[in-house]
Amino acid sequence: MRIRKDTDRLQTEDVNLISAASDALAHPARVEIFRFIYTQNMKREPVCNKDLVAEFGYAQATVSQHMKKLLISGIITAEKKGTYSYYFVNLGMLAKYLDAVKKLNS
C-alpha cells in the first residue's frame, strides 16, 4: 500500500509568504498605509511618500521605514519616476497571501 502525500498541507513557500506579509502588516500604521495605497490605486490615483506624509502626518523618515517593510514583503511595489517613487499594491502577491491564509483553516 502506498501512502499518499498530504496535499492540503501548507508548503514552505506558503509559510514564508504568510510570515513575510503578516509581519509587514503587523503594525497598525502599516495597515493604514496599505489600505490608503490600495484605495488610491483602485481610483487610479498615484501615491508617493509625500502623499503618505500629508495623509497621515508622519515624519518622512517614519513613512520610509514603514514603506521599506511593506516593500520587502512584496505586497507593495514601487515604480521610480524622476525623483519620486510611486507605490502600488501587488495584487498578485495579495491574492497569493490570501490563498495561503485560507489554507490555514484546512
N, C-alpha and C positions, 0 to 999 in steps of 0.2 A: 504494500500500500504506500502510495506516495503522499507526503504531507504537502499541502498547498501553502504557498506563501500568503500571509495576510495582506490583502491589497488595500484594506481600509486604514492601515497603519500610516501614521504620518512619516513622510520621507524626511531625510536630513535637510533637504532643500526647503521644505515647508517649515520645519522647526526654525531654521535660520531666518527665513523670511518673517515669520511671526515675531521672533525675538527682536530683529532689527527694527521693524515697523512699529511694534508696540513700545519699544524703548524710545523711539523718536516721538511718539505721541503720548509719552508718559508724563509730560509736563503740561499743565493747563494752558500756558501761554502758547505752546506749540500746537495744541489742539485748536485754539482760536485762530492762530496764524494759518494753519492748514485749511480750516473752514473758510476763512476770508479769501484765500487764494482760490480755493475750489469754487466759491460763489462768483468771484470775479471772472474766473476762467469760463464759467457757464454763460456769463454775459458777454464773453469775448473781449473783456477789458484786460489790458496788460497790468501786471503787478511787479513792482521793483522795490528795493529796500526803502526808498524814500516814501513810497505809498504805505508800507508797513509801519514806518516810524510815525507818519501822520495819523494813521488809523488807530494805533494802539498807544502812542505816546511813550514808547520805549526808546532808550538811547540807541543810537546807531550800532554800537558795539553789542548790545543785548540782542538786537534783531539779528545781527550777523551770526552770533553764537547759536541762536535757535535755528536759523536757516541752515547752518552747517550741519547740524544734527539731522534735520529733515532731508537735506540733500544726500548725506551719506547713506541714509536708509533706502533711498531710491524712490520714495513715494512723491517726492518733489524733484523736478528737473529745472535747470537754469539754461537760459539762452542769452549769450552776451551780445549786446548791440551797442556799439560805441563804448561809452563809459558805464553804461548800466547793464545789470543782469536782470532779466525778466524771468519770473518764476511760473511754473506750470505744474499742476497735479499730473503725475504719471498714472493715467487711468488704467493702463495695463498692469502696472505694479499694484495699484489699489485693488483691482479685480483678483489678482493672484493672492494678495493678502487676505481678502475677504473669503475666498475659496478655501484657503489653508485654515482659517479660523473656523469655518464651518466643519471641517474635518475633526476638530477637537471634540465635537459633540457626538461623533460616530464611534 
